[in-house]
Amino acid sequence: MKIFAAPLQGYTDSAWRRAHTAVFGPDGLPDAYFAPFLRIEKGEVRPRDLRDLAEGPAGTIPQIIFKDLDEFNRLTGTLIRRGHTRIDLNLGCPFPPQCHKGRGAAMIARTDMLLSVADRMRTLPDIEFSVKMRLGTDTPDQWRQSIAAIDAMPLTHITVHPRTARQQYKGELHTNEFEQLLGTVTKPVVFNGDIATPADIASLQARYPTLSGIMTGRGLLASPWLIAEYRSGETWPPERRLAALLAMHSAIFATYQATLCGESQLLSKLLPFWEYPSTHLPAKLYKTLRKAHTLPAYLHELQNL
């Protein structure tokens, strides 16, 4: 069963992906990293998305978010010209600024657009497409109206996060609806959502033996050793986990120090690294780190680890 690293805006950029590769390779790496989505901004593919994608690591799969066929063509055309042969379609972004414009999870309700996109995809036989989707925007049964159009696409797999956009990342996973979807589609299915431990992966594999794979996002951010522990069957001791976190932070710090200007920019990129793995830090340290307004104060607090 394949294990993929999910794309999360503001977190899994190239600095994080490269650091994870350096610290946990080769046995603790996903079968593929998916980059945060590329978008159209001011009529063009956003340059910083392309720069981040180009910075690796090698094999990172780009994801695109689009509202119409024109945006789809601009995004895929740019990626194809840059040599990419695998592209993931974002049909799951839950954030209102995207959904209100018909992108992300809102695309689930736009069956005609999905059919048009499917027709266009079939004219690109050299590209391996995949989809990452939610069950709907407001109710978990909305997938039913468009799943035939999605399943008709030439896809390597369909990744499903069994929540609605309205839920964002909270509330129950609608596993009954997921099971219905799993039994409906003909394409391989990947499960995404609330995968935080090796036991979670094993449980999904046992519960859904036909799954093609799992995709972990927040769980991998919180525990970047997750894949390594699952594959080895070994639970890392706290000191080894902390050492790995510090090694990742050191690599990310070096990247941003070389590319960003000013302490405020640097801190704004470093602090999110600790947001999800904060439970592995000593009590109160994360709160203290968040209150650090200067780089020396921030680094001083890290020396207490």
Secondary structure as the mmCIF struct_conf table of DSSP 4:
data_model
#
loop_
_struct_conf.conf_type_id
_struct_conf.id
_struct_conf.beg_label_comp_id
_struct_conf.beg_label_asym_id
_struct_conf.beg_label_seq_id
_struct_conf.end_label_comp_id
_struct_conf.end_label_asym_id
_struct_conf.end_label_seq_id
STRN STRN1 LYS A 2 ALA A 5
HELX_LH_PP_P HELX_LH_PP_P1 ALA A 6 PRO A 7
TURN_TY1_P TURN_TY1_P1 GLN A 9 TYR A 11
BEND BEND1 THR A 12 ASP A 13
HELX_RH_AL_P HELX_RH_AL_P1 SER A 14 PHE A 24
TURN_TY1_P TURN_TY1_P2 GLY A 25 GLY A 28
BEND BEND2 ASP A 31 ASP A 31
STRN STRN2 ALA A 32 TYR A 33
STRN STRN3 PHE A 34 PHE A 34
HELX_LH_PP_P HELX_LH_PP_P2 ALA A 35 PHE A 37
STRN STRN4 LEU A 38 LEU A 38
STRN STRN5 ILE A 40 GLU A 41
TURN_TY1_P TURN_TY1_P3 LYS A 42 GLY A 43
STRN STRN6 GLU A 44 VAL A 45
HELX_RH_AL_P HELX_RH_AL_P2 PRO A 47 ALA A 54
TURN_TY1_P TURN_TY1_P4 GLU A 55 GLU A 55
BEND BEND3 GLY A 56 GLY A 56
TURN_TY1_P TURN_TY1_P5 ALA A 58 GLY A 59
HELX_LH_PP_P HELX_LH_PP_P3 THR A 60 THR A 60
STRN STRN7 ILE A 61 ILE A 61
HELX_LH_PP_P HELX_LH_PP_P4 PRO A 62 PRO A 62
STRN STRN8 GLN A 63 ILE A 64
BEND BEND4 LYS A 67 ASP A 68
HELX_RH_AL_P HELX_RH_AL_P3 LEU A 69 ARG A 81
TURN_TY1_P TURN_TY1_P6 ARG A 82 GLY A 83
STRN STRN9 ARG A 86 LEU A 91
HELX_RH_AL_P HELX_RH_AL_P4 PRO A 96 CYS A 99
TURN_TY1_P TURN_TY1_P7 HIS A 100 GLY A 102
HELX_RH_3T_P HELX_RH_3T_P1 GLY A 104 ALA A 109
HELX_RH_AL_P HELX_RH_AL_P5 THR A 111 MET A 121
TURN_TY1_P TURN_TY1_P8 ARG A 122 THR A 123
TURN_TY1_P TURN_TY1_P9 PRO A 125 ASP A 126
BEND BEND5 ILE A 127 ILE A 127
STRN STRN10 GLU A 128 GLY A 136
BEND BEND6 THR A 137 THR A 139
TURN_TY1_P TURN_TY1_P10 PRO A 140 ASP A 141
HELX_RH_3T_P HELX_RH_3T_P2 GLN A 142 GLN A 145
TURN_TY1_P TURN_TY1_P11 SER A 146 SER A 146
HELX_RH_AL_P HELX_RH_AL_P6 ILE A 147 ASP A 151
TURN_TY1_P TURN_TY1_P12 ALA A 152 ALA A 152
BEND BEND7 MET A 153 MET A 153
STRN STRN11 LEU A 155 THR A 164
TURN_TY1_P TURN_TY1_P13 ALA A 165 TYR A 169
BEND BEND8 GLY A 171 GLY A 171
HELX_RH_AL_P HELX_RH_AL_P7 THR A 175 LEU A 182
TURN_TY1_P TURN_TY1_P14 GLY A 183 THR A 184
BEND BEND9 THR A 186 LYS A 187
STRN STRN12 VAL A 189 ASN A 192
BEND BEND10 GLY A 193 GLY A 193
BEND BEND11 THR A 197 THR A 197
HELX_RH_AL_P HELX_RH_AL_P8 PRO A 198 ARG A 207
TURN_TY1_P TURN_TY1_P15 PRO A 209 THR A 210
STRN STRN13 GLY A 213 THR A 216
BEND BEND12 GLY A 217 GLY A 217
HELX_RH_AL_P HELX_RH_AL_P9 ARG A 218 ALA A 222
TURN_TY1_P TURN_TY1_P16 PRO A 224 TRP A 225
HELX_RH_AL_P HELX_RH_AL_P10 LEU A 226 SER A 232
TURN_TY1_P TURN_TY1_P17 GLY A 233 GLY A 233
HELX_LH_PP_P HELX_LH_PP_P5 THR A 235 PRO A 237
HELX_RH_AL_P HELX_RH_AL_P11 PRO A 238 THR A 259
BEND BEND13 GLY A 262 GLY A 262
HELX_RH_AL_P HELX_RH_AL_P12 GLU A 263 LEU A 270
HELX_RH_3T_P HELX_RH_3T_P3 LEU A 271 TRP A 274
TURN_TY1_P TURN_TY1_P18 GLU A 275 TYR A 276
HELX_RH_3T_P HELX_RH_3T_P4 PRO A 277 HIS A 280
BEND BEND14 LEU A 281 LEU A 281
HELX_LH_PP_P HELX_LH_PP_P6 PRO A 282 PRO A 282
TURN_TY1_P TURN_TY1_P19 ALA A 283 LYS A 284
HELX_RH_AL_P HELX_RH_AL_P13 LEU A 285 ARG A 290
TURN_TY1_P TURN_TY1_P20 LYS A 291 LYS A 291
BEND BEND15 THR A 294 THR A 294
HELX_RH_AL_P HELX_RH_AL_P14 LEU A 295 LEU A 302
TURN_TY1_P TURN_TY1_P21 GLN A 303 ASN A 304
#
